[in-house]
Structures are given as C-alpha cells and as structure tokens.
Amino acid sequence: MARKINYNILKKKLIKMLRESKYDFQNTDMEMVDRFIEAKEIADLSMLDVRLRGVVTPINIEQTVLQKNHSISAYFDAVKQIMELSKKLGLSARDRADLGLEFKADDKF
C-alpha cells in the first residue's frame, strides 16, 4: 500500500526550508510554492493512475483498441514543472531529497 502524503505538511516543510536557506524567501513566492505542491500532487495522482490502469488503456467499450495512458504525459509534465520550480526557489538535489521528492530520470511504467 502506498503511503498517503499530507500536502499541507509538505508545504509547511518546504516554506520552513526556504526561510532557513540562503534563498531570500518573500511572501510573493507563495504562488511558486503552491504551484510546486500542486505539481507534486499531480505527479502522485498520475503515477497512481498508471499503476492502477496500466500503461495502455482501452478506448472503446469492447476494449479492443488501446492507447497510451495520458497520465504518463501528465506525470512527466508535473515532474518537469517541479524541477523548474525547484531551480527558481533555489532548492538543491539534497533539499528535494529531504522533502521526499526524488524522481528518477528512467522511471519505468
């Protein structure tokens, strides 16, 4: 069973980390923090959908026509957004690991 993530705790942890770091965290950066947390949630939900429904999903009632699960693209887009926001917020790879945000480039579905 996958562990349940409390996104409010993750957000508080991220804000605390940013305030304690050399990054000059301002209240105006909250929008980036919110987008960061939303991207993490999208990545988690997308991965869950791929694990539940598989890499390919049927698109017709007879289940004879299959297509790539769109959650795969949503997952990689969310990870890309997380990485971009990490750079803007000044998070290092170690900071992301401390937050539990380790993504492997070769994630296999």
C-alpha positions as CSV (number, residue, x, y, z in Angstrom):
1,M,0.0,0.0,0.0
2,A,1.3,3.4,-1.0
3,R,1.9,5.9,1.8
4,K,-0.5,8.8,2.0
5,I,1.1,12.2,1.6
6,N,-0.2,15.2,3.6
7,Y,0.4,18.0,1.2
8,N,-0.1,20.7,3.9
9,I,2.7,19.2,5.9
10,L,4.9,19.1,2.8
11,K,4.1,22.8,2.1
12,K,5.0,23.8,5.6
13,K,8.2,21.9,5.5
14,L,9.1,23.5,2.1
15,I,8.4,27.0,3.4
16,K,10.4,26.4,6.6
17,M,13.3,25.1,4.4
18,L,13.2,28.1,2.2
19,R,13.1,30.6,5.1
20,E,16.1,28.9,6.7
21,S,18.1,28.7,3.5
22,K,20.2,31.4,1.8
23,Y,17.3,31.9,-0.6
24,D,15.6,35.3,0.1
25,F,12.1,33.9,0.6
26,Q,9.3,36.5,0.2
27,N,5.6,36.2,0.7
28,T,5.3,36.8,-3.1
29,D,7.0,33.4,-3.6
30,M,4.0,31.7,-2.1
31,E,2.5,31.3,-5.6
32,M,5.5,29.3,-6.7
33,V,5.3,27.2,-3.6
34,D,1.6,26.5,-4.3
35,R,2.4,25.6,-7.9
36,F,5.2,23.3,-6.6
37,I,2.8,21.4,-4.2
38,E,0.1,21.2,-6.9
39,A,2.6,19.7,-9.4
40,K,3.7,17.2,-6.7
41,E,0.1,16.2,-6.2
42,I,-0.5,15.8,-10.0
43,A,2.6,13.7,-10.3
44,D,1.4,11.4,-7.4
45,L,-2.1,11.0,-8.8
46,S,-0.8,10.4,-12.3
47,M,1.6,7.7,-11.1
48,L,-1.3,6.1,-9.1
49,D,-3.5,6.0,-12.2
50,V,-0.8,4.4,-14.3
51,R,-0.3,1.8,-11.5
52,L,-4.0,1.1,-11.3
53,R,-4.9,1.1,-15.0
54,G,-1.6,0.3,-16.7
55,V,0.5,1.9,-19.4
56,V,-2.1,1.3,-22.1
57,T,-5.8,1.7,-21.6
58,P,-8.8,0.7,-23.7
59,I,-10.6,3.5,-25.5
60,N,-13.7,1.6,-26.7
61,I,-16.4,-0.5,-25.0
62,E,-15.1,-3.8,-26.4
63,Q,-11.6,-3.0,-25.1
64,T,-10.1,-3.9,-28.5
65,V,-8.4,-0.5,-29.2
66,L,-5.7,0.5,-26.8
67,Q,-3.8,3.8,-26.4
68,K,-1.1,5.1,-24.1
69,N,-2.4,6.2,-20.7
70,H,-2.5,10.0,-20.7
71,S,-1.4,10.0,-17.1
72,I,2.1,9.2,-18.3
73,S,2.4,12.5,-20.0
74,A,0.8,14.3,-17.1
75,Y,3.4,12.7,-14.7
76,F,6.4,13.8,-16.8
77,D,5.0,17.3,-17.2
78,A,4.4,17.6,-13.5
79,V,8.0,16.4,-12.7
80,K,9.4,18.9,-15.2
81,Q,7.4,21.7,-13.5
82,I,8.7,20.6,-10.1
83,M,12.3,20.6,-11.4
84,E,11.8,24.1,-12.9
85,L,10.2,25.5,-9.8
86,S,13.0,23.9,-7.7
87,K,15.6,25.9,-9.6
88,K,13.6,29.1,-9.2
89,L,13.2,28.5,-5.5
90,G,16.9,27.7,-5.1
91,L,16.3,24.1,-4.0
92,S,19.3,21.7,-4.3
93,A,19.0,18.0,-5.1
94,R,19.6,17.3,-1.4
95,D,16.8,19.7,-0.5
96,R,14.4,17.8,-2.8
97,A,15.5,14.5,-1.3
98,D,14.9,15.8,2.2
99,L,11.4,16.7,1.1
100,G,10.9,13.2,-0.3
101,L,10.9,14.4,-4.0
102,E,13.3,12.0,-5.6
103,F,12.5,11.4,-9.3
104,K,14.5,9.0,-11.4
105,A,15.1,10.0,-15.0
106,D,14.5,6.4,-16.0
107,D,11.1,5.9,-14.3
108,K,9.7,2.8,-15.9
109,F,6.0,2.1,-16.1
